[in-house]
Amino acid sequence: MKEYRFGIVGATGLVGSEFIKVLEQRNPPIKSVKMLASYRSAGKKLFFNHQEYTVEETIPESFDDIDIALFSAGGDTSKHFSPIAAKAGAVVVDNSSAWRMEPDVPLVVPEINPDDIQKHKGIIANPNCSTIQMVVALYPLHKVNPIKRIIVDTYQAVAGTGIRAVEELKTQVVQVLEGKETIPHVYPHQIAFNALPEIGVFLDNGYTKEEWKMVEETRKIMHAPDIAVSATCVRIPVLTGHSEAVHVEFTNVMLPEDARQILSQAPGVKVLDDPVISLYPQAWPCAGTDETFVGRIRQDASNPKGLAMWIVADNLRKGAALNAVQIAEEMIKRDWVRPGGR
């Protein structure tokens, strides 16, 4: 069996830690792993499969002995090092937004468009976390009854911003409960016991960058440039797990029971939908899981061809690390990576 040399760029971050966990759990054919990060994290110790690794500073020569490079170190780092890694012969799977809308870079969710992987020129983009869970749930329905319009409101966990945001939420919760003043550093306002409808910078059209990612990425992944998409993205005081209220307009009428049946058989989807016993997806129990959970499926009272639903997933796993590893697994399965081939 062929074995592959993996590199993790941003190995000390939240998503980097999930890369390590997911690779351990799914156990692809790995020959070696290299832990990479910025110079500030160089020298730290990490464990993979009970073996200790020393984190190395990411430099151009880091990729000379890597077949698959999993990146989660921010857009600037990816813009600089991804082409270097690709030129050295590695296939980059990048979790930042740096390459997603480049025409010659595949934007991939393996349950939806795995064939796009083969079109890569050394770099494959991992979509935005909120986009991934939404399209995993909607695409199976779209194949049966084409979607015309999507309105989505997200309720996003602080883990999506990184370790500093997680720590800020924890600190602020204690401060508020003790009657102390909070001073925000990561977000523009207090996040504890609050909701901030601002994720990413505001664009000239009034949407935030995060909201516009969902518009453009959905169309690219689903190969559906004419789908109308409108998003409002909100940061809430949850540690891990993004939730979404989604309203979908189809070409033809789709009954809720038909949607449940389709989704119950869809890859990567789990339906939790029984209002009688208050069964629906929740962020807290979904943390640490790999599925995209769907519930509250009902007819849209404002549109006879519409459905409303509630979608939840772990943003660090399916929304980031797991999806990237699944892309790597798909390449390995289809023999689209040449280990050590220079």
MOGIHU-V953822 format. One record per residue. N is the residue number from 1. SS is DSSP state (H for helix, E for strand, - for the rest). Layout:
BEGIN
n=N ss=SS
n=N ss=SS
END
This chain:
BEGIN
n=1 ss=-
n=2 ss=-
n=3 ss=-
n=4 ss=E
n=5 ss=E
n=6 ss=E
n=7 ss=E
n=8 ss=E
n=9 ss=E
n=10 ss=-
n=11 ss=-
n=12 ss=-
n=13 ss=-
n=14 ss=H
n=15 ss=H
n=16 ss=H
n=17 ss=H
n=18 ss=H
n=19 ss=H
n=20 ss=H
n=21 ss=H
n=22 ss=H
n=23 ss=H
n=24 ss=H
n=25 ss=H
n=26 ss=H
n=27 ss=-
n=28 ss=-
n=29 ss=-
n=30 ss=E
n=31 ss=E
n=32 ss=E
n=33 ss=E
n=34 ss=E
n=35 ss=E
n=36 ss=E
n=37 ss=E
n=38 ss=-
n=39 ss=-
n=40 ss=-
n=41 ss=-
n=42 ss=-
n=43 ss=-
n=44 ss=-
n=45 ss=E
n=46 ss=E
n=47 ss=E
n=48 ss=E
n=49 ss=-
n=50 ss=-
n=51 ss=E
n=52 ss=E
n=53 ss=E
n=54 ss=E
n=55 ss=-
n=56 ss=E
n=57 ss=E
n=58 ss=-
n=59 ss=-
n=60 ss=H
n=61 ss=H
n=62 ss=H
n=63 ss=H
n=64 ss=-
n=65 ss=-
n=66 ss=-
n=67 ss=-
n=68 ss=E
n=69 ss=E
n=70 ss=E
n=71 ss=E
n=72 ss=-
n=73 ss=-
n=74 ss=-
n=75 ss=H
n=76 ss=H
n=77 ss=H
n=78 ss=H
n=79 ss=H
n=80 ss=H
n=81 ss=H
n=82 ss=H
n=83 ss=H
n=84 ss=H
n=85 ss=H
n=86 ss=H
n=87 ss=H
n=88 ss=-
n=89 ss=-
n=90 ss=-
n=91 ss=E
n=92 ss=E
n=93 ss=E
n=94 ss=E
n=95 ss=-
n=96 ss=-
n=97 ss=-
n=98 ss=-
n=99 ss=-
n=100 ss=-
n=101 ss=-
n=102 ss=-
n=103 ss=-
n=104 ss=-
n=105 ss=-
n=106 ss=E
n=107 ss=E
n=108 ss=E
n=109 ss=-
n=110 ss=H
n=111 ss=H
n=112 ss=H
n=113 ss=H
n=114 ss=H
n=115 ss=H
n=116 ss=H
n=117 ss=H
n=118 ss=H
n=119 ss=H
n=120 ss=-
n=121 ss=-
n=122 ss=-
n=123 ss=E
n=124 ss=E
n=125 ss=E
n=126 ss=E
n=127 ss=-
n=128 ss=-
n=129 ss=H
n=130 ss=H
n=131 ss=H
n=132 ss=H
n=133 ss=H
n=134 ss=H
n=135 ss=H
n=136 ss=H
n=137 ss=H
n=138 ss=H
n=139 ss=H
n=140 ss=H
n=141 ss=H
n=142 ss=H
n=143 ss=H
n=144 ss=H
n=145 ss=-
n=146 ss=-
n=147 ss=E
n=148 ss=E
n=149 ss=E
n=150 ss=E
n=151 ss=E
n=152 ss=E
n=153 ss=E
n=154 ss=E
n=155 ss=E
n=156 ss=E
n=157 ss=-
n=158 ss=H
n=159 ss=H
n=160 ss=H
n=161 ss=-
n=162 ss=-
n=163 ss=H
n=164 ss=H
n=165 ss=H
n=166 ss=H
n=167 ss=H
n=168 ss=H
n=169 ss=H
n=170 ss=H
n=171 ss=H
n=172 ss=H
n=173 ss=H
n=174 ss=H
n=175 ss=H
n=176 ss=H
n=177 ss=H
n=178 ss=-
n=179 ss=-
n=180 ss=-
n=181 ss=-
n=182 ss=-
n=183 ss=-
n=184 ss=-
n=185 ss=-
n=186 ss=-
n=187 ss=-
n=188 ss=-
n=189 ss=-
n=190 ss=-
n=191 ss=-
n=192 ss=-
n=193 ss=-
n=194 ss=-
n=195 ss=E
n=196 ss=E
n=197 ss=-
n=198 ss=-
n=199 ss=-
n=200 ss=-
n=201 ss=-
n=202 ss=E
n=203 ss=-
n=204 ss=-
n=205 ss=-
n=206 ss=-
n=207 ss=-
n=208 ss=E
n=209 ss=H
n=210 ss=H
n=211 ss=H
n=212 ss=H
n=213 ss=H
n=214 ss=H
n=215 ss=H
n=216 ss=H
n=217 ss=H
n=218 ss=H
n=219 ss=H
n=220 ss=H
n=221 ss=H
n=222 ss=H
n=223 ss=-
n=224 ss=-
n=225 ss=-
n=226 ss=-
n=227 ss=-
n=228 ss=E
n=229 ss=E
n=230 ss=E
n=231 ss=E
n=232 ss=E
n=233 ss=E
n=234 ss=E
n=235 ss=E
n=236 ss=E
n=237 ss=-
n=238 ss=-
n=239 ss=-
n=240 ss=-
n=241 ss=-
n=242 ss=E
n=243 ss=E
n=244 ss=E
n=245 ss=E
n=246 ss=E
n=247 ss=E
n=248 ss=E
n=249 ss=E
n=250 ss=E
n=251 ss=-
n=252 ss=-
n=253 ss=-
n=254 ss=-
n=255 ss=-
n=256 ss=H
n=257 ss=H
n=258 ss=H
n=259 ss=H
n=260 ss=H
n=261 ss=H
n=262 ss=H
n=263 ss=H
n=264 ss=H
n=265 ss=-
n=266 ss=-
n=267 ss=-
n=268 ss=-
n=269 ss=E
n=270 ss=E
n=271 ss=E
n=272 ss=-
n=273 ss=-
n=274 ss=E
n=275 ss=H
n=276 ss=H
n=277 ss=H
n=278 ss=-
n=279 ss=E
n=280 ss=-
n=281 ss=-
n=282 ss=-
n=283 ss=H
n=284 ss=H
n=285 ss=H
n=286 ss=H
n=287 ss=-
n=288 ss=-
n=289 ss=-
n=290 ss=-
n=291 ss=-
n=292 ss=E
n=293 ss=E
n=294 ss=E
n=295 ss=E
n=296 ss=E
n=297 ss=E
n=298 ss=E
n=299 ss=E
n=300 ss=-
n=301 ss=-
n=302 ss=-
n=303 ss=-
n=304 ss=-
n=305 ss=-
n=306 ss=E
n=307 ss=E
n=308 ss=E
n=309 ss=E
n=310 ss=E
n=311 ss=E
n=312 ss=E
n=313 ss=E
n=314 ss=-
n=315 ss=-
n=316 ss=-
n=317 ss=H
n=318 ss=H
n=319 ss=H
n=320 ss=H
n=321 ss=H
n=322 ss=H
n=323 ss=H
n=324 ss=H
n=325 ss=H
n=326 ss=H
n=327 ss=H
n=328 ss=H
n=329 ss=H
n=330 ss=H
n=331 ss=H
n=332 ss=H
n=333 ss=H
n=334 ss=-
n=335 ss=-
n=336 ss=-
n=337 ss=-
n=338 ss=-
n=339 ss=-
n=340 ss=-
n=341 ss=-
n=342 ss=-
END
